[in-house]
Amino acid sequence: MYIKKILWAIALIGLVIFGVIAYYIYGAMFQPNTKFNTKTEYIYVPSNATYNDVRAQLIPLLEDIDKFDALANQKKYTTNIKAGRFAITKGMNNNDIINSIRSKNLPIKIAFNNQNNLTDLAGRISTQIEADSIELYNAMIDEAFLSKNGFSKATALGMYLPNSYEFFWNTSAETFRDRMLKEYNRFWTDSRKAKAKQLNLSPNEVITLASIVHEESKQADEQPRVAGVYLNRLKIGMPLQADPTLKFAAYQLPKYKNTIIRRVLNVHKEINSPYNTYKNSGLPPGLIAMPDLSAIKAVLNPEKHNYLYFAADAKRIGYHKFAKTLGQHNNNAREYQSYLSSQGINK
């Protein structure tokens, strides 16, 4: 009888202990453990992160980090960290949180446009993915990569077509660059290559010309006409005489660093640079800025006309007046120069 009581007592104690353990396990696994008020929060786990790195991001988001630690250790998450961007939704339990940050890397949308150079582009992308700007820039100018794929440092910017793209946050610099090459090759369909060939231009030359067109006019409805002017000049061997290329050439010189050229002057036309399209015939060596897709498409689908000149329109800011003769052009140019002077714009 006495032994039975002892056995019953041991059994009851065991049940209590089991119940406590079960309750603790249930609480650690299935009870909600978030303390933020928003619908969703995100953590960003870098490549080669440790559990302590992840834990530091979770502490502000969780009610009980100790219970999370216990379950993370039990499920071996502490030794199997995955890099990426992960969502934690309000009311999640520890089990769901671990499942999310272990296997549900969420893609992000990155976007870029109107970057003046590869340095600016690398800086822009580095704010959106894990790779830093130095890693990105070095990948972009890698000589072996450029040579293998038909680019130079002067034309490399043209490989990056402005748009929105989906990436994982933990994308490396090389992976980003290689994906952009695929997007570039996808853009250059057989139809677009055929149009470029009809213009006696390579894809790189199309985008170089598009960068000039884009700097001349941001108006998508006018860009095909501007493109037509430059193509007409190329056909007859006339210098492009594009003011944006003079600005680009000037900005490479120390005296023009950190300045804004609002008015192109004769002194700028004397700058000794392959980008000076007043002194040099044909296209410059590469892009002067990143063109919008509209400008690239404008070069491939130019307006057919006999215009050889254009000048900014003082009455329609952002647009231009076009001319077939130098005399007409000079009248248009004088009108705009008078407008600039009236506005006190002298340089």
GUDOGU-747435 format. One record per residue (C-alpha): residue number from 1; residue in one letter; x, y, z. Coordinates in nm, 3 decimals. Layout:
<rs>
<r i="NUM" aa="A" X="X" Y="Y" Z="Z"/>
...
</rs>
This chain:
<rs>
<r i="1" aa="M" X="0.000" Y="0.000" Z="0.000"/>
<r i="2" aa="Y" X="0.279" Y="0.235" Z="0.099"/>
<r i="3" aa="I" X="0.468" Y="0.155" Z="-0.222"/>
<r i="4" aa="K" X="0.155" Y="0.227" Z="-0.430"/>
<r i="5" aa="K" X="0.126" Y="0.573" Z="-0.273"/>
<r i="6" aa="I" X="0.489" Y="0.642" Z="-0.353"/>
<r i="7" aa="L" X="0.437" Y="0.533" Z="-0.714"/>
<r i="8" aa="W" X="0.123" Y="0.750" Z="-0.742"/>
<r i="9" aa="A" X="0.315" Y="1.045" Z="-0.601"/>
<r i="10" aa="I" X="0.600" Y="0.990" Z="-0.844"/>
<r i="11" aa="A" X="0.351" Y="0.964" Z="-1.130"/>
<r i="12" aa="L" X="0.178" Y="1.285" Z="-1.028"/>
<r i="13" aa="I" X="0.506" Y="1.468" Z="-0.995"/>
<r i="14" aa="G" X="0.603" Y="1.336" Z="-1.338"/>
<r i="15" aa="L" X="0.276" Y="1.458" Z="-1.482"/>
<r i="16" aa="V" X="0.329" Y="1.801" Z="-1.329"/>
<r i="17" aa="I" X="0.684" Y="1.818" Z="-1.463"/>
<r i="18" aa="F" X="0.564" Y="1.697" Z="-1.803"/>
<r i="19" aa="G" X="0.287" Y="1.955" Z="-1.796"/>
<r i="20" aa="V" X="0.529" Y="2.233" Z="-1.711"/>
<r i="21" aa="I" X="0.763" Y="2.123" Z="-1.988"/>
<r i="22" aa="A" X="0.475" Y="2.089" Z="-2.232"/>
<r i="23" aa="Y" X="0.345" Y="2.432" Z="-2.137"/>
<r i="24" aa="Y" X="0.689" Y="2.581" Z="-2.181"/>
<r i="25" aa="I" X="0.734" Y="2.409" Z="-2.518"/>
<r i="26" aa="Y" X="0.386" Y="2.521" Z="-2.626"/>
<r i="27" aa="G" X="0.465" Y="2.876" Z="-2.518"/>
<r i="28" aa="A" X="0.802" Y="2.869" Z="-2.691"/>
<r i="29" aa="M" X="0.655" Y="2.733" Z="-3.013"/>
<r i="30" aa="F" X="0.296" Y="2.842" Z="-3.055"/>
<r i="31" aa="Q" X="0.214" Y="3.147" Z="-2.844"/>
<r i="32" aa="P" X="0.238" Y="3.486" Z="-3.023"/>
<r i="33" aa="N" X="0.572" Y="3.651" Z="-2.950"/>
<r i="34" aa="T" X="0.573" Y="3.985" Z="-3.129"/>
<r i="35" aa="K" X="0.555" Y="4.327" Z="-2.968"/>
<r i="36" aa="F" X="0.543" Y="4.568" Z="-3.261"/>
<r i="37" aa="N" X="0.223" Y="4.743" Z="-3.368"/>
<r i="38" aa="T" X="0.274" Y="4.748" Z="-3.742"/>
<r i="39" aa="K" X="0.138" Y="4.473" Z="-3.963"/>
<r i="40" aa="T" X="0.482" Y="4.353" Z="-4.078"/>
<r i="41" aa="E" X="0.844" Y="4.414" Z="-3.987"/>
<r i="42" aa="Y" X="1.150" Y="4.303" Z="-4.183"/>
<r i="43" aa="I" X="1.494" Y="4.190" Z="-4.084"/>
<r i="44" aa="Y" X="1.794" Y="4.195" Z="-4.317"/>
<r i="45" aa="V" X="2.041" Y="3.913" Z="-4.255"/>
<r i="46" aa="P" X="2.380" Y="3.973" Z="-4.419"/>
<r i="47" aa="S" X="2.586" Y="3.700" Z="-4.575"/>
<r i="48" aa="N" X="2.807" Y="3.532" Z="-4.312"/>
<r i="49" aa="A" X="2.587" Y="3.667" Z="-4.030"/>
<r i="50" aa="T" X="2.597" Y="3.492" Z="-3.692"/>
<r i="51" aa="Y" X="2.301" Y="3.406" Z="-3.473"/>
<r i="52" aa="N" X="2.391" Y="3.699" Z="-3.249"/>
<r i="53" aa="D" X="2.360" Y="3.931" Z="-3.551"/>
<r i="54" aa="V" X="2.009" Y="3.799" Z="-3.617"/>
<r i="55" aa="R" X="1.922" Y="3.807" Z="-3.247"/>
<r i="56" aa="A" X="2.018" Y="4.174" Z="-3.222"/>
<r i="57" aa="Q" X="1.760" Y="4.258" Z="-3.490"/>
<r i="58" aa="L" X="1.494" Y="4.042" Z="-3.325"/>
<r i="59" aa="I" X="1.524" Y="4.177" Z="-2.969"/>
<r i="60" aa="P" X="1.325" Y="4.498" Z="-3.042"/>
<r i="61" aa="L" X="1.055" Y="4.295" Z="-3.220"/>
<r i="62" aa="L" X="0.990" Y="4.006" Z="-2.978"/>
<r i="63" aa="E" X="0.823" Y="3.989" Z="-2.637"/>
<r i="64" aa="D" X="1.039" Y="3.706" Z="-2.506"/>
<r i="65" aa="I" X="1.377" Y="3.660" Z="-2.671"/>
<r i="66" aa="D" X="1.475" Y="3.382" Z="-2.428"/>
<r i="67" aa="K" X="1.196" Y="3.153" Z="-2.546"/>
<r i="68" aa="F" X="1.291" Y="3.229" Z="-2.902"/>
<r i="69" aa="D" X="1.654" Y="3.138" Z="-2.821"/>
<r i="70" aa="A" X="1.547" Y="2.805" Z="-2.675"/>
<r i="71" aa="L" X="1.343" Y="2.706" Z="-2.980"/>
<r i="72" aa="A" X="1.603" Y="2.838" Z="-3.225"/>
<r i="73" aa="N" X="1.863" Y="2.620" Z="-3.057"/>
<r i="74" aa="Q" X="1.632" Y="2.318" Z="-3.056"/>
<r i="75" aa="K" X="1.553" Y="2.360" Z="-3.427"/>
<r i="76" aa="K" X="1.925" Y="2.414" Z="-3.501"/>
<r i="77" aa="Y" X="1.862" Y="2.756" Z="-3.652"/>
<r i="78" aa="T" X="2.145" Y="2.901" Z="-3.442"/>
<r i="79" aa="T" X="2.398" Y="2.708" Z="-3.653"/>
<r i="80" aa="N" X="2.220" Y="2.737" Z="-3.988"/>
<r i="81" aa="I" X="2.172" Y="3.108" Z="-4.058"/>
<r i="82" aa="K" X="2.035" Y="3.209" Z="-4.399"/>
<r i="83" aa="A" X="2.105" Y="3.548" Z="-4.557"/>
<r i="84" aa="G" X="1.828" Y="3.759" Z="-4.700"/>
<r i="85" aa="R" X="1.530" Y="3.981" Z="-4.629"/>
<r i="86" aa="F" X="1.265" Y="3.820" Z="-4.412"/>
<r i="87" aa="A" X="0.919" Y="3.924" Z="-4.292"/>
<r i="88" aa="I" X="0.780" Y="3.891" Z="-3.942"/>
<r i="89" aa="T" X="0.409" Y="3.960" Z="-3.917"/>
<r i="90" aa="K" X="0.227" Y="4.077" Z="-3.606"/>
<r i="91" aa="G" X="0.109" Y="3.787" Z="-3.389"/>
<r i="92" aa="M" X="0.358" Y="3.533" Z="-3.524"/>
<r i="93" aa="N" X="0.477" Y="3.261" Z="-3.286"/>
<r i="94" aa="N" X="0.840" Y="3.157" Z="-3.252"/>
<r i="95" aa="N" X="0.794" Y="2.849" Z="-3.469"/>
<r i="96" aa="D" X="0.653" Y="3.056" Z="-3.756"/>
<r i="97" aa="I" X="0.923" Y="3.320" Z="-3.712"/>
<r i="98" aa="I" X="1.199" Y="3.061" Z="-3.738"/>
<r i="99" aa="N" X="1.037" Y="2.902" Z="-4.042"/>
<r i="100" aa="S" X="1.012" Y="3.245" Z="-4.204"/>
<r i="101" aa="I" X="1.370" Y="3.358" Z="-4.145"/>
<r i="102" aa="R" X="1.510" Y="3.020" Z="-4.237"/>
<r i="103" aa="S" X="1.340" Y="2.958" Z="-4.571"/>
<r i="104" aa="K" X="1.137" Y="3.256" Z="-4.693"/>
<r i="105" aa="N" X="1.386" Y="3.501" Z="-4.840"/>
<r i="106" aa="L" X="1.170" Y="3.776" Z="-4.992"/>
<r i="107" aa="P" X="1.267" Y="3.952" Z="-5.316"/>
<r i="108" aa="I" X="1.271" Y="4.329" Z="-5.339"/>
<r i="109" aa="K" X="1.211" Y="4.569" Z="-5.626"/>
<r i="110" aa="I" X="1.505" Y="4.787" Z="-5.712"/>
<r i="111" aa="A" X="1.489" Y="5.080" Z="-5.952"/>
<r i="112" aa="F" X="1.735" Y="5.322" Z="-6.106"/>
<r i="113" aa="N" X="1.740" Y="5.587" Z="-6.377"/>
<r i="114" aa="N" X="1.924" Y="5.903" Z="-6.481"/>
<r i="115" aa="Q" X="2.256" Y="5.807" Z="-6.323"/>
<r i="116" aa="N" X="2.538" Y="6.019" Z="-6.461"/>
<r i="117" aa="N" X="2.808" Y="5.755" Z="-6.433"/>
<r i="118" aa="L" X="2.897" Y="5.414" Z="-6.290"/>
<r i="119" aa="T" X="2.998" Y="5.565" Z="-5.957"/>
<r i="120" aa="D" X="2.653" Y="5.717" Z="-5.914"/>
<r i="121" aa="L" X="2.487" Y="5.395" Z="-6.026"/>
<r i="122" aa="A" X="2.688" Y="5.186" Z="-5.779"/>
<r i="123" aa="G" X="2.592" Y="5.426" Z="-5.502"/>
<r i="124" aa="R" X="2.226" Y="5.407" Z="-5.596"/>
<r i="125" aa="I" X="2.217" Y="5.027" Z="-5.608"/>
<r i="126" aa="S" X="2.410" Y="4.992" Z="-5.281"/>
<r i="127" aa="T" X="2.119" Y="5.156" Z="-5.097"/>
<r i="128" aa="Q" X="1.890" Y="4.879" Z="-5.217"/>
<r i="129" aa="I" X="2.088" Y="4.553" Z="-5.188"/>
<r i="130" aa="E" X="2.355" Y="4.411" Z="-4.958"/>
<r i="131" aa="A" X="2.654" Y="4.472" Z="-5.187"/>
<r i="132" aa="D" X="2.830" Y="4.801" Z="-5.112"/>
<r i="133" aa="S" X="2.912" Y="5.070" Z="-5.366"/>
<r i="134" aa="I" X="3.282" Y="4.979" Z="-5.391"/>
<r i="135" aa="E" X="3.204" Y="4.613" Z="-5.462"/>
<r i="136" aa="L" X="2.948" Y="4.713" Z="-5.721"/>
<r i="137" aa="Y" X="3.173" Y="4.964" Z="-5.894"/>
<r i="138" aa="N" X="3.463" Y="4.720" Z="-5.910"/>
<r i="139" aa="A" X="3.237" Y="4.455" Z="-6.063"/>
<r i="140" aa="M" X="3.106" Y="4.706" Z="-6.316"/>
<r i="141" aa="I" X="3.452" Y="4.807" Z="-6.439"/>
<r i="142" aa="D" X="3.608" Y="4.460" Z="-6.432"/>
<r i="143" aa="E" X="3.816" Y="4.462" Z="-6.751"/>
<r i="144" aa="A" X="3.786" Y="4.089" Z="-6.819"/>
<r i="145" aa="F" X="3.407" Y="4.108" Z="-6.794"/>
<r i="146" aa="L" X="3.386" Y="4.419" Z="-7.014"/>
<r i="147" aa="S" X="3.615" Y="4.281" Z="-7.281"/>
<r i="148" aa="K" X="3.437" Y="3.945" Z="-7.291"/>
<r i="149" aa="N" X="3.099" Y="4.112" Z="-7.343"/>
<r i="150" aa="G" X="3.192" Y="4.384" Z="-7.591"/>
<r i="151" aa="F" X="3.209" Y="4.685" Z="-7.359"/>
<r i="152" aa="S" X="3.471" Y="4.936" Z="-7.252"/>
<r i="153" aa="K" X="3.477" Y="5.163" Z="-6.948"/>
<r i="154" aa="A" X="3.336" Y="5.437" Z="-7.170"/>
<r i="155" aa="T" X="3.037" Y="5.227" Z="-7.281"/>
<r i="156" aa="A" X="2.984" Y="5.013" Z="-6.968"/>
<r i="157" aa="L" X="2.710" Y="5.239" Z="-6.829"/>
<r i="158" aa="G" X="2.499" Y="5.154" Z="-7.135"/>
<r i="159" aa="M" X="2.461" Y="4.796" Z="-7.015"/>
<r i="160" aa="Y" X="2.238" Y="4.912" Z="-6.728"/>
<r i="161" aa="L" X="1.895" Y="4.985" Z="-6.869"/>
<r i="162" aa="P" X="1.688" Y="5.205" Z="-6.635"/>
<r i="163" aa="N" X="1.385" Y="5.017" Z="-6.506"/>
<r i="164" aa="S" X="1.253" Y="4.827" Z="-6.205"/>
<r i="165" aa="Y" X="1.391" Y="4.480" Z="-6.138"/>
<r i="166" aa="E" X="1.331" Y="4.209" Z="-5.879"/>
<r i="167" aa="F" X="1.629" Y="4.087" Z="-5.678"/>
<r i="168" aa="F" X="1.700" Y="3.923" Z="-5.347"/>
<r i="169" aa="W" X="1.843" Y="4.172" Z="-5.098"/>
<r i="170" aa="N" X="2.153" Y="3.959" Z="-5.040"/>
<r i="171" aa="T" X="2.250" Y="3.977" Z="-5.409"/>
<r i="172" aa="S" X="2.625" Y="4.008" Z="-5.465"/>
<r i="173" aa="A" X="2.784" Y="4.274" Z="-5.685"/>
<r i="174" aa="E" X="2.876" Y="4.020" Z="-5.951"/>
<r i="175" aa="T" X="2.529" Y="3.865" Z="-5.949"/>
<r i="176" aa="F" X="2.371" Y="4.208" Z="-5.995"/>
<r i="177" aa="R" X="2.605" Y="4.291" Z="-6.283"/>
<r i="178" aa="D" X="2.550" Y="3.956" Z="-6.454"/>
<r i="179" aa="R" X="2.173" Y="3.990" Z="-6.425"/>
<r i="180" aa="M" X="2.191" Y="4.335" Z="-6.584"/>
<r i="181" aa="L" X="2.384" Y="4.186" Z="-6.876"/>
<r i="182" aa="K" X="2.102" Y="3.935" Z="-6.925"/>
<r i="183" aa="E" X="1.847" Y="4.217" Z="-6.920"/>
<r i="184" aa="Y" X="2.057" Y="4.411" Z="-7.172"/>
<r i="185" aa="N" X="2.078" Y="4.110" Z="-7.405"/>
<r i="186" aa="R" X="1.705" Y="4.051" Z="-7.365"/>
<r i="187" aa="F" X="1.637" Y="4.412" Z="-7.466"/>
<r i="188" aa="W" X="1.840" Y="4.375" Z="-7.784"/>
<r i="189" aa="T" X="1.597" Y="4.161" Z="-7.977"/>
<r i="190" aa="D" X="1.663" Y="4.067" Z="-8.338"/>
<r i="191" aa="S" X="1.422" Y="4.342" Z="-8.443"/>
<r i="192" aa="R" X="1.611" Y="4.611" Z="-8.250"/>
<r i="193" aa="K" X="1.946" Y="4.485" Z="-8.376"/>
<r i="194" aa="A" X="1.813" Y="4.505" Z="-8.730"/>
<r i="195" aa="K" X="1.701" Y="4.866" Z="-8.675"/>
<r i="196" aa="A" X="2.043" Y="4.956" Z="-8.540"/>
<r i="197" aa="K" X="2.210" Y="4.795" Z="-8.840"/>
<r i="198" aa="Q" X="1.991" Y="4.998" Z="-9.077"/>
<r i="199" aa="L" X="2.122" Y="5.309" Z="-8.902"/>
<r i="200" aa="N" X="2.482" Y="5.184" Z="-8.939"/>
<r i="201" aa="L" X="2.511" Y="5.183" Z="-8.560"/>
<r i="202" aa="S" X="2.607" Y="4.914" Z="-8.311"/>
<r i="203" aa="P" X="2.397" Y="4.868" Z="-7.994"/>
<r i="204" aa="N" X="2.667" Y="5.053" Z="-7.798"/>
<r i="205" aa="E" X="2.654" Y="5.341" Z="-8.047"/>
<r i="206" aa="V" X="2.274" Y="5.353" Z="-8.031"/>
<r i="207" aa="I" X="2.287" Y="5.395" Z="-7.654"/>
<r i="208" aa="T" X="2.569" Y="5.650" Z="-7.678"/>
<r i="209" aa="L" X="2.359" Y="5.859" Z="-7.916"/>
<r i="210" aa="A" X="2.054" Y="5.805" Z="-7.696"/>
<r i="211" aa="S" X="2.245" Y="5.952" Z="-7.401"/>
<r i="212" aa="I" X="2.296" Y="6.271" Z="-7.603"/>
<r i="213" aa="V" X="1.933" Y="6.277" Z="-7.716"/>
<r i="214" aa="H" X="1.819" Y="6.233" Z="-7.357"/>
<r i="215" aa="E" X="2.039" Y="6.516" Z="-7.232"/>
<r i="216" aa="E" X="1.908" Y="6.741" Z="-7.510"/>
<r i="217" aa="S" X="1.541" Y="6.666" Z="-7.450"/>
<r i="218" aa="K" X="1.358" Y="6.496" Z="-7.166"/>
<r i="219" aa="Q" X="1.035" Y="6.512" Z="-7.368"/>
<r i="220" aa="A" X="0.956" Y="6.162" Z="-7.497"/>
<r i="221" aa="D" X="0.737" Y="6.303" Z="-7.776"/>
<r i="222" aa="E" X="1.023" Y="6.521" Z="-7.904"/>
<r i="223" aa="Q" X="1.311" Y="6.274" Z="-7.871"/>
<r i="224" aa="P" X="1.249" Y="6.098" Z="-8.208"/>
<r i="225" aa="R" X="1.280" Y="6.435" Z="-8.384"/>
<r i="226" aa="V" X="1.602" Y="6.521" Z="-8.198"/>
<r i="227" aa="A" X="1.737" Y="6.176" Z="-8.281"/>
<r i="228" aa="G" X="1.651" Y="6.239" Z="-8.646"/>
<r i="229" aa="V" X="1.860" Y="6.557" Z="-8.648"/>
<r i="230" aa="Y" X="2.168" Y="6.382" Z="-8.517"/>
<r i="231" aa="L" X="2.126" Y="6.090" Z="-8.753"/>
<r i="232" aa="N" X="2.093" Y="6.334" Z="-9.044"/>
<r i="233" aa="R" X="2.421" Y="6.494" Z="-8.937"/>
<r i="234" aa="L" X="2.595" Y="6.158" Z="-8.910"/>
<r i="235" aa="K" X="2.480" Y="6.063" Z="-9.259"/>
<r i="236" aa="I" X="2.640" Y="6.366" Z="-9.420"/>
<r i="237" aa="G" X="2.953" Y="6.367" Z="-9.204"/>
<r i="238" aa="M" X="2.856" Y="6.682" Z="-9.017"/>
<r i="239" aa="P" X="2.981" Y="6.712" Z="-8.658"/>
<r i="240" aa="L" X="2.709" Y="6.645" Z="-8.403"/>
<r i="241" aa="Q" X="2.777" Y="6.979" Z="-8.231"/>
<r i="242" aa="A" X="2.588" Y="6.862" Z="-7.923"/>
<r i="243" aa="D" X="2.606" Y="7.102" Z="-7.631"/>
<r i="244" aa="P" X="2.556" Y="6.826" Z="-7.369"/>
<r i="245" aa="T" X="2.881" Y="6.664" Z="-7.483"/>
<r i="246" aa="L" X="3.062" Y="6.993" Z="-7.420"/>
<r i="247" aa="K" X="2.925" Y="7.002" Z="-7.067"/>
<r i="248" aa="F" X="3.036" Y="6.644" Z="-7.014"/>
<r i="249" aa="A" X="3.385" Y="6.726" Z="-7.140"/>
<r i="250" aa="A" X="3.401" Y="7.035" Z="-6.919"/>
<r i="251" aa="Y" X="3.295" Y="6.847" Z="-6.607"/>
<r i="252" aa="Q" X="3.598" Y="6.619" Z="-6.648"/>
<r i="253" aa="L" X="3.825" Y="6.921" Z="-6.591"/>
<r i="254" aa="P" X="3.921" Y="7.038" Z="-6.240"/>
<r i="255" aa="K" X="3.808" Y="7.397" Z="-6.303"/>
<r i="256" aa="Y" X="3.452" Y="7.286" Z="-6.366"/>
<r i="257" aa="K" X="3.421" Y="7.042" Z="-6.074"/>
<r i="258" aa="N" X="3.125" Y="7.119" Z="-5.849"/>
<r i="259" aa="T" X="2.987" Y="7.374" Z="-6.094"/>
<r i="260" aa="I" X="2.673" Y="7.381" Z="-6.305"/>
<r i="261" aa="I" X="2.704" Y="7.501" Z="-6.664"/>
<r i="262" aa="R" X="2.373" Y="7.660" Z="-6.756"/>
<r i="263" aa="R" X="2.489" Y="7.828" Z="-7.074"/>
<r i="264" aa="V" X="2.733" Y="7.680" Z="-7.325"/>
<r i="265" aa="L" X="2.987" Y="7.939" Z="-7.436"/>
<r i="266" aa="N" X="3.251" Y="7.955" Z="-7.709"/>
<r i="267" aa="V" X="3.521" Y="7.880" Z="-7.451"/>
<r i="268" aa="H" X="3.361" Y="7.539" Z="-7.395"/>
<r i="269" aa="K" X="3.386" Y="7.464" Z="-7.766"/>
<r i="270" aa="E" X="3.765" Y="7.488" Z="-7.740"/>
<r i="271" aa="I" X="3.798" Y="7.212" Z="-7.479"/>
<r i="272" aa="N" X="4.035" Y="6.945" Z="-7.602"/>
<r i="273" aa="S" X="3.840" Y="6.622" Z="-7.546"/>
<r i="274" aa="P" X="3.713" Y="6.329" Z="-7.755"/>
<r i="275" aa="Y" X="3.371" Y="6.423" Z="-7.616"/>
<r i="276" aa="N" X="3.386" Y="6.766" Z="-7.781"/>
<r i="277" aa="T" X="3.153" Y="6.702" Z="-8.074"/>
<r i="278" aa="Y" X="3.220" Y="7.049" Z="-8.214"/>
<r i="279" aa="K" X="3.585" Y="6.958" Z="-8.274"/>
<r i="280" aa="N" X="3.539" Y="6.588" Z="-8.348"/>
<r i="281" aa="S" X="3.314" Y="6.426" Z="-8.606"/>
<r i="282" aa="G" X="3.106" Y="6.120" Z="-8.532"/>
<r i="283" aa="L" X="2.998" Y="5.983" Z="-8.197"/>
<r i="284" aa="P" X="3.198" Y="6.033" Z="-7.877"/>
<r i="285" aa="P" X="3.370" Y="5.727" Z="-7.722"/>
<r i="286" aa="G" X="3.079" Y="5.649" Z="-7.492"/>
<r i="287" aa="L" X="2.780" Y="5.767" Z="-7.296"/>
<r i="288" aa="I" X="2.759" Y="6.108" Z="-7.134"/>
<r i="289" aa="A" X="2.482" Y="5.992" Z="-6.898"/>
<r i="290" aa="M" X="2.229" Y="5.713" Z="-6.859"/>
<r i="291" aa="P" X="1.947" Y="5.758" Z="-7.115"/>
<r i="292" aa="D" X="1.586" Y="5.668" Z="-7.049"/>
<r i="293" aa="L" X="1.445" Y="5.380" Z="-7.250"/>
<r i="294" aa="S" X="1.238" Y="5.637" Z="-7.439"/>
<r i="295" aa="A" X="1.556" Y="5.796" Z="-7.577"/>
<r i="296" aa="I" X="1.698" Y="5.459" Z="-7.683"/>
<r i="297" aa="K" X="1.375" Y="5.375" Z="-7.860"/>
<r i="298" aa="A" X="1.375" Y="5.722" Z="-8.019"/>
<r i="299" aa="V" X="1.713" Y="5.655" Z="-8.178"/>
<r i="300" aa="L" X="1.592" Y="5.320" Z="-8.307"/>
<r i="301" aa="N" X="1.270" Y="5.477" Z="-8.436"/>
<r i="302" aa="P" X="1.372" Y="5.831" Z="-8.538"/>
<r i="303" aa="E" X="1.145" Y="6.080" Z="-8.704"/>
<r i="304" aa="K" X="1.231" Y="6.106" Z="-9.071"/>
<r i="305" aa="H" X="1.277" Y="6.472" Z="-9.173"/>
<r i="306" aa="N" X="1.527" Y="6.713" Z="-9.328"/>
<r i="307" aa="Y" X="1.611" Y="6.912" Z="-9.016"/>
<r i="308" aa="L" X="1.980" Y="6.964" Z="-8.943"/>
<r i="309" aa="Y" X="1.953" Y="7.212" Z="-8.657"/>
<r i="310" aa="F" X="1.758" Y="7.281" Z="-8.340"/>
<r i="311" aa="A" X="1.767" Y="7.537" Z="-8.062"/>
<r i="312" aa="A" X="1.585" Y="7.555" Z="-7.730"/>
<r i="313" aa="D" X="1.245" Y="7.722" Z="-7.753"/>
<r i="314" aa="A" X="1.218" Y="8.018" Z="-7.516"/>
<r i="315" aa="K" X="0.838" Y="8.006" Z="-7.538"/>
<r i="316" aa="R" X="0.808" Y="7.631" Z="-7.471"/>
<r i="317" aa="I" X="1.067" Y="7.552" Z="-7.206"/>
<r i="318" aa="G" X="1.183" Y="7.193" Z="-7.244"/>
<r i="319" aa="Y" X="1.113" Y="7.186" Z="-7.617"/>
<r i="320" aa="H" X="1.307" Y="7.304" Z="-7.923"/>
<r i="321" aa="K" X="1.267" Y="7.487" Z="-8.252"/>
<r i="322" aa="F" X="1.394" Y="7.292" Z="-8.552"/>
<r i="323" aa="A" X="1.545" Y="7.431" Z="-8.871"/>
<r i="324" aa="K" X="1.656" Y="7.303" Z="-9.210"/>
<r i="325" aa="T" X="1.896" Y="7.586" Z="-9.285"/>
<r i="326" aa="L" X="2.170" Y="7.754" Z="-9.086"/>
<r i="327" aa="G" X="2.004" Y="8.091" Z="-9.134"/>
<r i="328" aa="Q" X="1.680" Y="7.972" Z="-8.976"/>
<r i="329" aa="H" X="1.876" Y="7.810" Z="-8.695"/>
<r i="330" aa="N" X="2.076" Y="8.124" Z="-8.621"/>
<r i="331" aa="N" X="1.753" Y="8.320" Z="-8.582"/>
<r i="332" aa="N" X="1.617" Y="8.057" Z="-8.341"/>
<r i="333" aa="A" X="1.944" Y="8.047" Z="-8.148"/>
<r i="334" aa="R" X="1.959" Y="8.428" Z="-8.113"/>
<r i="335" aa="E" X="1.607" Y="8.427" Z="-7.976"/>
<r i="336" aa="Y" X="1.699" Y="8.176" Z="-7.708"/>
<r i="337" aa="Q" X="2.030" Y="8.349" Z="-7.625"/>
<r i="338" aa="S" X="1.836" Y="8.672" Z="-7.573"/>
<r i="339" aa="Y" X="1.603" Y="8.487" Z="-7.340"/>
<r i="340" aa="L" X="1.897" Y="8.355" Z="-7.135"/>
<r i="341" aa="S" X="2.047" Y="8.702" Z="-7.109"/>
<r i="342" aa="S" X="1.711" Y="8.843" Z="-6.996"/>
<r i="343" aa="Q" X="1.711" Y="8.584" Z="-6.717"/>
<r i="344" aa="G" X="2.061" Y="8.680" Z="-6.606"/>
<r i="345" aa="I" X="2.204" Y="8.344" Z="-6.716"/>
<r i="346" aa="N" X="2.552" Y="8.425" Z="-6.840"/>
<r i="347" aa="K" X="2.745" Y="8.103" Z="-6.769"/>
</rs>
